[in-house]
Amino acid sequence: MDDPNVQVETMGSLSNDEVRRTFQNAAPRLVGCYEQGLRRLRQLAGDVRFHVGVARDGSVQWAFVEASQLGDHAVLECMLQVVRGMTFPRPRGGATEAVFPIELEPPDEVAYPATWTPNQVPEAQGTYRPEIEACLGGTSGYTLTLYVAAGGAVQEAGATPPDADHQAQADCLAAAARSWQLADPGPGGAKVTLAF
């Protein structure tokens, strides 16, 4: 796999090139996280958008996955560990924030699962609603991406929080979803992203 598609938005005192180079330097480790996921789930694909707080000395103060349809908690956590260990150039004028998206695609020979709409997972509003509410504790702004295997078992799940302070709730949501049983999507499986 090639390096992730590098694009950047910055808000503050690092240039786009400085942020892009920092992420490019970390690309082999980020791709290594993704390749670990591919060994478990060959159809693993999607975007990951990191939001990073950079301290005056260039260290990462905080980081979280702002948005993603990747759907693999272990891969997202591995990538976050890489991002949290990165060192940026010293920002000019104080701490800053950066947002950086990457797109990850499996090898060409891999068939993608069917794409489900949220309406095809009524259990998220019924059977599993108490679990969801217990995890989120009345907060909102989360996304949950699921891979559903033939037979309907959730094969893998990944959730994103609304901000860096709500990662534990997103982790709880992904963990709960991995035990769900949904409708049978057929032999190719399915992928769906839900919003809470």
C-alpha positions as a Python dict, from the first residue, in 0.01 Angstrom:
ca = {
    (1, 'M'): (0, 0, 0),
    (2, 'D'): (120, 350, -80),
    (3, 'D'): (145, 628, 177),
    (4, 'P'): (-195, 762, 284),
    (5, 'N'): (-338, 1044, 77),
    (6, 'V'): (-197, 1355, 244),
    (7, 'Q'): (-414, 1662, 279),
    (8, 'V'): (-419, 1906, 563),
    (9, 'E'): (-616, 2188, 723),
    (10, 'T'): (-443, 2388, 992),
    (11, 'M'): (-578, 2644, 1235),
    (12, 'G'): (-292, 2845, 1377),
    (13, 'S'): (78, 2873, 1340),
    (14, 'L'): (200, 2563, 1154),
    (15, 'S'): (208, 2561, 776),
    (16, 'N'): (22, 2300, 575),
    (17, 'D'): (359, 2166, 457),
    (18, 'E'): (489, 2126, 813),
    (19, 'V'): (183, 1927, 916),
    (20, 'R'): (185, 1723, 592),
    (21, 'R'): (555, 1636, 637),
    (22, 'T'): (502, 1533, 999),
    (23, 'F'): (223, 1296, 897),
    (24, 'Q'): (423, 1167, 599),
    (25, 'N'): (710, 1083, 836),
    (26, 'A'): (462, 880, 1045),
    (27, 'A'): (297, 718, 740),
    (28, 'P'): (488, 386, 762),
    (29, 'R'): (371, 339, 1123),
    (30, 'L'): (14, 444, 1040),
    (31, 'V'): (9, 203, 744),
    (32, 'G'): (150, -67, 975),
    (33, 'C'): (-156, -23, 1199),
    (34, 'Y'): (-384, -54, 897),
    (35, 'E'): (-204, -366, 772),
    (36, 'Q'): (-261, -531, 1112),
    (37, 'G'): (-632, -471, 1060),
    (38, 'L'): (-620, -608, 706),
    (39, 'R'): (-489, -937, 843),
    (40, 'R'): (-812, -965, 1047),
    (41, 'L'): (-1055, -812, 795),
    (42, 'R'): (-950, -808, 427),
    (43, 'Q'): (-1224, -558, 327),
    (44, 'L'): (-1111, -296, 579),
    (45, 'A'): (-1132, 45, 412),
    (46, 'G'): (-1231, 402, 486),
    (47, 'D'): (-1120, 747, 581),
    (48, 'V'): (-970, 861, 909),
    (49, 'R'): (-964, 1228, 1008),
    (50, 'F'): (-730, 1316, 1296),
    (51, 'H'): (-768, 1630, 1507),
    (52, 'V'): (-446, 1713, 1692),
    (53, 'G'): (-354, 1974, 1952),
    (54, 'V'): (12, 2074, 1915),
    (55, 'A'): (195, 2228, 2214),
    (56, 'R'): (442, 2518, 2192),
    (57, 'D'): (735, 2271, 2187),
    (58, 'G'): (584, 2067, 1899),
    (59, 'S'): (466, 1775, 2112),
    (60, 'V'): (111, 1647, 2080),
    (61, 'Q'): (-105, 1774, 2369),
    (62, 'W'): (-409, 1571, 2265),
    (63, 'A'): (-539, 1386, 1962),
    (64, 'F'): (-857, 1208, 1861),
    (65, 'V'): (-1018, 1065, 1549),
    (66, 'E'): (-1262, 1339, 1454),
    (67, 'A'): (-1437, 1132, 1186),
    (68, 'S'): (-1392, 790, 1032),
    (69, 'Q'): (-1573, 522, 837),
    (70, 'L'): (-1285, 275, 881),
    (71, 'G'): (-1474, 69, 1139),
    (72, 'D'): (-1193, -105, 1327),
    (73, 'H'): (-1138, 0, 1688),
    (74, 'A'): (-795, -166, 1721),
    (75, 'V'): (-663, 4, 1407),
    (76, 'L'): (-796, 345, 1512),
    (77, 'E'): (-641, 305, 1858),
    (78, 'C'): (-307, 198, 1708),
    (79, 'M'): (-311, 500, 1475),
    (80, 'L'): (-395, 732, 1763),
    (81, 'Q'): (-96, 602, 1958),
    (82, 'V'): (126, 684, 1658),
    (83, 'V'): (-23, 1034, 1627),
    (84, 'R'): (9, 1102, 2000),
    (85, 'G'): (380, 1017, 1978),
    (86, 'M'): (453, 1247, 1683),
    (87, 'T'): (660, 1562, 1713),
    (88, 'F'): (575, 1862, 1498),
    (89, 'P'): (796, 2163, 1430),
    (90, 'R'): (757, 2428, 1700),
    (91, 'P'): (446, 2629, 1613),
    (92, 'R'): (497, 3000, 1560),
    (93, 'G'): (314, 3208, 1819),
    (94, 'G'): (207, 2933, 2057),
    (95, 'A'): (5, 2615, 2060),
    (96, 'T'): (-209, 2527, 1761),
    (97, 'E'): (-439, 2262, 1620),
    (98, 'A'): (-424, 2060, 1300),
    (99, 'V'): (-677, 1843, 1120),
    (100, 'F'): (-542, 1576, 888),
    (101, 'P'): (-739, 1320, 681),
    (102, 'I'): (-615, 999, 523),
    (103, 'E'): (-794, 745, 302),
    (104, 'L'): (-718, 374, 332),
    (105, 'E'): (-812, 112, 72),
    (106, 'P'): (-758, -265, 68),
    (107, 'P'): (-571, -444, -213),
    (108, 'D'): (-746, -440, -552),
    (109, 'E'): (-845, -807, -545),
    (110, 'V'): (-1059, -766, -232),
    (111, 'A'): (-1436, -742, -279),
    (112, 'Y'): (-1609, -470, -80),
    (113, 'P'): (-1901, -564, 145),
    (114, 'A'): (-2252, -440, 64),
    (115, 'T'): (-2324, -91, 190),
    (116, 'W'): (-2616, -76, 432),
    (117, 'T'): (-2808, 235, 530),
    (118, 'P'): (-2883, 305, 898),
    (119, 'N'): (-3245, 196, 834),
    (120, 'Q'): (-3113, -156, 779),
    (121, 'V'): (-3000, -166, 1145),
    (122, 'P'): (-3325, -108, 1337),
    (123, 'E'): (-3169, -282, 1636),
    (124, 'A'): (-2969, 38, 1703),
    (125, 'Q'): (-3297, 212, 1791),
    (126, 'G'): (-3452, -91, 1959),
    (127, 'T'): (-3281, -398, 2103),
    (128, 'Y'): (-2939, -237, 2157),
    (129, 'R'): (-3056, 115, 2251),
    (130, 'P'): (-3006, 61, 2628),
    (131, 'E'): (-2642, -46, 2569),
    (132, 'I'): (-2585, 255, 2346),
    (133, 'E'): (-2732, 495, 2600),
    (134, 'A'): (-2531, 336, 2883),
    (135, 'C'): (-2210, 400, 2687),
    (136, 'L'): (-2289, 752, 2572),
    (137, 'G'): (-2442, 881, 2895),
    (138, 'G'): (-2668, 1134, 2724),
    (139, 'T'): (-2394, 1278, 2500),
    (140, 'S'): (-2418, 1290, 2119),
    (141, 'G'): (-2204, 1347, 1811),
    (142, 'Y'): (-2066, 991, 1772),
    (143, 'T'): (-2035, 776, 1462),
    (144, 'L'): (-2016, 397, 1467),
    (145, 'T'): (-1905, 193, 1166),
    (146, 'L'): (-1979, -179, 1162),
    (147, 'Y'): (-1872, -472, 945),
    (148, 'V'): (-2145, -736, 952),
    (149, 'A'): (-2043, -1089, 857),
    (150, 'A'): (-2257, -1348, 679),
    (151, 'G'): (-2506, -1469, 938),
    (152, 'G'): (-2540, -1121, 1094),
    (153, 'A'): (-2269, -1116, 1362),
    (154, 'V'): (-2082, -786, 1390),
    (155, 'Q'): (-1731, -876, 1278),
    (156, 'E'): (-1565, -545, 1364),
    (157, 'A'): (-1667, -200, 1490),
    (158, 'G'): (-1507, 140, 1531),
    (159, 'A'): (-1654, 457, 1682),
    (160, 'T'): (-1551, 822, 1678),
    (161, 'P'): (-1626, 1074, 1955),
    (162, 'P'): (-1744, 1434, 1920),
    (163, 'D'): (-1420, 1558, 2082),
    (164, 'A'): (-1106, 1445, 2266),
    (165, 'D'): (-1285, 1438, 2604),
    (166, 'H'): (-1530, 1166, 2498),
    (167, 'Q'): (-1300, 889, 2373),
    (168, 'A'): (-1403, 650, 2653),
    (169, 'Q'): (-1767, 669, 2543),
    (170, 'A'): (-1669, 593, 2181),
    (171, 'D'): (-1456, 299, 2300),
    (172, 'C'): (-1751, 165, 2502),
    (173, 'L'): (-1982, 197, 2199),
    (174, 'A'): (-1743, 5, 1971),
    (175, 'A'): (-1692, -267, 2233),
    (176, 'A'): (-2067, -309, 2284),
    (177, 'A'): (-2135, -323, 1910),
    (178, 'R'): (-1888, -606, 1855),
    (179, 'S'): (-2128, -839, 2043),
    (180, 'W'): (-2436, -745, 1838),
    (181, 'Q'): (-2629, -984, 1614),
    (182, 'L'): (-2797, -814, 1317),
    (183, 'A'): (-2979, -930, 1004),
    (184, 'D'): (-2792, -1163, 769),
    (185, 'P'): (-2634, -953, 491),
    (186, 'G'): (-2556, -1256, 275),
    (187, 'P'): (-2223, -1412, 187),
    (188, 'G'): (-2036, -1089, 109),
    (189, 'G'): (-2115, -921, 439),
    (190, 'A'): (-2212, -556, 485),
    (191, 'K'): (-2077, -229, 615),
    (192, 'V'): (-2281, 47, 776),
    (193, 'T'): (-2211, 377, 953),
    (194, 'L'): (-2454, 499, 1220),
    (195, 'A'): (-2475, 837, 1392),
    (196, 'F'): (-2566, 885, 1759),
}
